[in-house]
Amino acid sequence: MTGTFKVLTANQFEAAFCTMNACIDRCPDAAWNAKVCNLSFCQAVFHTLFYADCYLGPNTESLRKQQFHRENEAFFGDYEELEDRVQVAMYEKEPIKVYLEHCRKKAAEVIAAETADTLAARSGFDWHAFSRAELYVYTIRHIQHHAAQLSLRLRIDHGENIPWIGSAWREV
């Protein structure tokens, strides 16, 4: 069962990342900094990727220690996402695309390394009192939640249609 869970979870992460990528690619330059609910488009994308990245790790302390974060300190700034305050940082499209690729790679690697025991263990985040396996499902839902917001804005405001991506079939 663990193998099946790992494959389906990796596939659904990839499908969610493909949906987010389509939103990024189809976002007109004029809309990149426009509001989508309480954030700008670029902030919503960053927020989504940031928490995917965070929850694919063992805890928040490990986040800043990642090589990708150390190599891109200016991109992450003061880690305002971890604070209880409104985001102010804005993001360019190309660094966001690089971050998306980092998250894709991290998801594949982290999920492949999971075991039945690690999937059943606590999430590693005090505010999520559930298992690591459930944290993955929660994170996929979070990506899709924001991708849906972005897709709706793109469709209503710019006539862009984001395709449904049901699964990304690949081996883990």
DOLUMPA-199442 format. One line per 5 residues: number of its first residue (from 1); for each residue x, y, z of C-alpha. Coordinates in steps of 0.25 Angstrom, whole numbers, plus 5000, padded with zeros to 4 digits. Layout:
NUM	X Y Z ~ ... .
***
This chain:
1	5000 5000 5000 ~ 5011 5010 5003 ~ 5017 5008 4989 ~ 5003 5011 4983 ~ 5001 5023 4992 .
6	5015 5029 4988 ~ 5012 5028 4973 ~ 4998 5034 4974 ~ 5003 5045 4983 ~ 5015 5048 4974 .
11	5006 5048 4962 ~ 4996 5057 4969 ~ 5006 5067 4973 ~ 5012 5067 4959 ~ 4998 5070 4953 .
16	4996 5081 4963 ~ 5009 5087 4960 ~ 5005 5086 4945 ~ 4993 5094 4947 ~ 5000 5104 4955 .
21	5010 5105 4943 ~ 4999 5107 4933 ~ 4994 5119 4942 ~ 5008 5125 4942 ~ 5010 5123 4927 .
26	4997 5128 4923 ~ 4997 5140 4932 ~ 4998 5153 4924 ~ 5009 5162 4929 ~ 4999 5173 4932 .
31	4992 5163 4942 ~ 5004 5158 4949 ~ 5003 5168 4960 ~ 4988 5170 4960 ~ 4980 5166 4972 .
36	4974 5152 4973 ~ 4966 5152 4986 ~ 4975 5158 4997 ~ 4988 5156 4989 ~ 4994 5160 4976 .
41	4995 5149 4966 ~ 5010 5147 4968 ~ 5009 5147 4983 ~ 4998 5136 4982 ~ 5007 5128 4974 .
46	5019 5130 4983 ~ 5010 5127 4995 ~ 5006 5114 4989 ~ 5020 5109 4985 ~ 5025 5114 4998 .
51	5016 5105 5007 ~ 5018 5093 4997 ~ 5033 5095 4999 ~ 5031 5096 5014 ~ 5022 5084 5016 .
56	5030 5075 5007 ~ 5041 5077 5018 ~ 5041 5072 5032 ~ 5039 5085 5039 ~ 5040 5100 5037 .
61	5054 5101 5043 ~ 5059 5092 5031 ~ 5053 5101 5021 ~ 5064 5112 5022 ~ 5075 5102 5022 .
66	5072 5096 5009 ~ 5083 5099 4998 ~ 5072 5105 4989 ~ 5069 5115 5000 ~ 5083 5118 5003 .
71	5086 5121 4988 ~ 5074 5130 4987 ~ 5074 5138 5000 ~ 5069 5151 4993 ~ 5057 5143 4987 .
76	5052 5139 5001 ~ 5056 5152 5008 ~ 5051 5152 5022 ~ 5042 5140 5021 ~ 5030 5148 5022 .
81	5021 5136 5019 ~ 5024 5131 5033 ~ 5020 5143 5040 ~ 5006 5147 5044 ~ 5005 5159 5034 .
86	5001 5163 5020 ~ 5011 5160 5009 ~ 5018 5172 5003 ~ 5029 5165 4994 ~ 5026 5164 4979 .
91	5032 5154 4970 ~ 5037 5153 4956 ~ 5031 5142 4947 ~ 5045 5135 4944 ~ 5049 5133 4958 .
96	5036 5128 4961 ~ 5037 5118 4950 ~ 5051 5113 4956 ~ 5044 5112 4970 ~ 5033 5103 4964 .
101	5044 5094 4958 ~ 5050 5093 4971 ~ 5037 5089 4978 ~ 5034 5079 4967 ~ 5048 5072 4969 .
106	5047 5073 4984 ~ 5033 5066 4984 ~ 5038 5055 4975 ~ 5050 5053 4984 ~ 5044 5054 4997 .
111	5032 5045 4994 ~ 5041 5034 4988 ~ 5048 5034 5001 ~ 5036 5032 5010 ~ 5033 5019 5017 .
116	5021 5014 5024 ~ 5026 5018 5037 ~ 5030 5033 5033 ~ 5016 5034 5026 ~ 5009 5030 5038 .
121	5017 5039 5047 ~ 5013 5053 5051 ~ 5014 5064 5041 ~ 5025 5072 5047 ~ 5017 5085 5048 .
126	5011 5088 5062 ~ 4999 5094 5055 ~ 4995 5082 5047 ~ 4992 5071 5057 ~ 4992 5060 5046 .
131	5001 5050 5039 ~ 5011 5053 5029 ~ 5002 5045 5019 ~ 4991 5054 5022 ~ 5000 5066 5021 .
136	5003 5063 5006 ~ 4988 5062 5003 ~ 4986 5075 5010 ~ 4997 5082 5002 ~ 4992 5077 4989 .
141	4978 5082 4993 ~ 4985 5096 4996 ~ 4992 5096 4983 ~ 4979 5093 4976 ~ 4971 5104 4984 .
146	4980 5115 4980 ~ 4981 5110 4965 ~ 4966 5110 4965 ~ 4966 5125 4969 ~ 4977 5128 4959 .
151	4970 5121 4948 ~ 4957 5128 4951 ~ 4963 5141 4950 ~ 4970 5138 4937 ~ 4957 5133 4931 .
156	4949 5144 4935 ~ 4958 5156 4933 ~ 4967 5151 4921 ~ 4959 5140 4915 ~ 4970 5130 4918 .
161	4965 5115 4920 ~ 4974 5107 4929 ~ 4972 5092 4926 ~ 4969 5081 4936 ~ 4981 5072 4939 .
166	4975 5060 4946 ~ 4988 5053 4948 ~ 5003 5053 4943 ~ 5006 5038 4941 ~ 5021 5035 4944 .
171	5029 5026 4953 ~ 5034 5030 4966 .
***
